[in-house]
Amino acid sequence: MTTKVPQLRAGEQLACSACTTKVVVVSAPADGTSDIVCGDTPLQPAKSVTQPPKDGADPGTLIGKRYVNADGTVELLCTSSGSGVLTCDGTVMELKSAKALPASD
């Protein structure tokens, strides 16, 4: 069972209670609702989550990387890596690729 984070908005800090993943919302959909899940655990406001100690497992989320949903309406910045994989509304979030800069002559 997943729950929608109430009024998802840019700048909000979210955390997972099952692993050490923490993210900051960079962009959110206009209506402010999306199912943001890490592994099988819904992300919650970081202030309300007690996280477990680091477990040494391979990270599913990487610190400093941005993750986006399929239609680009939700973007998250990972501030603490963890073993879970981020999903938005049931679909795995992808690593956002860097924009190519124009060549300088």
C-alpha positions in Angstrom: 0.0 0.0 0.0 1.3 3.4 -0.9 0.2 6.9 0.2 0.5 10.1 -1.7 2.7 12.7 -0.1 0.4 15.6 0.7 1.0 18.7 -1.5 4.4 17.7 -3.0 6.2 21.0 -3.7 9.6 22.2 -4.8 12.1 22.5 -2.0 10.5 19.9 0.2 12.8 17.3 1.8 11.7 13.7 1.8 13.2 10.6 3.4 12.6 6.8 3.4 12.1 5.0 6.7 13.4 1.7 5.4 16.8 2.8 4.0 19.0 5.9 4.1 17.6 7.6 1.0 16.9 11.3 1.3 15.8 13.6 -1.5 14.8 17.2 -2.2 12.0 17.9 -4.6 13.3 20.0 -7.5 10.0 20.1 -9.4 6.5 18.8 -8.7 3.3 18.5 -10.7 0.9 21.4 -10.7 -1.7 19.5 -8.6 1.1 18.6 -6.0 0.2 14.9 -5.8 2.3 11.9 -6.8 3.1 8.5 -5.3 6.8 8.8 -4.5 8.2 5.4 -3.2 11.7 4.2 -2.4 11.8 0.4 -2.6 8.4 -0.6 -1.1 8.3 2.4 1.3 6.5 5.7 0.6 8.7 8.7 1.1 7.6 11.0 3.9 8.6 14.5 5.0 12.2 14.2 6.3 11.4 15.8 9.7 9.0 13.0 10.5 11.2 10.0 9.6 13.7 8.1 11.7 16.1 6.4 9.3 18.0 3.2 10.0 21.9 3.2 10.1 23.7 2.7 6.8 23.7 -1.0 5.8 26.5 -1.1 3.3 24.2 -2.5 0.5 24.7 -1.3 -3.0 22.9 2.0 -3.5 19.8 2.2 -5.5 19.9 5.9 -5.3 23.1 7.9 -5.8 24.0 11.1 -3.9 24.1 14.2 -6.0 22.1 12.7 -8.9 18.7 13.9 -10.2 15.9 11.5 -10.8 12.9 12.3 -13.1 9.6 10.5 -13.8 8.6 9.4 -17.3 6.7 12.6 -18.2 9.2 15.0 -16.5 6.7 16.5 -14.0 8.6 15.2 -10.9 12.3 15.8 -10.4 14.1 14.8 -7.2 17.7 15.5 -6.1 19.3 12.7 -4.0 21.0 14.2 -0.9 21.7 10.9 0.8 22.2 7.6 -1.0 20.3 4.5 0.0 19.5 0.9 -1.1 16.0 1.6 -2.4 15.0 2.4 -6.0 12.8 5.5 -6.5 9.5 5.2 -8.2 6.8 7.7 -9.1 3.2 6.6 -9.5 4.4 3.0 -10.0 7.1 3.7 -12.6 10.8 3.6 -11.9 12.4 7.1 -12.0 15.3 7.5 -14.4 18.6 9.3 -13.8 18.4 12.7 -15.4 21.1 13.1 -18.1 23.2 16.3 -18.3 22.3 18.8 -21.0 24.9 19.1 -23.7 26.6 22.5 -23.7 27.1 24.3 -27.0 30.6 24.0 -28.4 32.8 27.1 -28.0 34.9 28.1 -30.9 
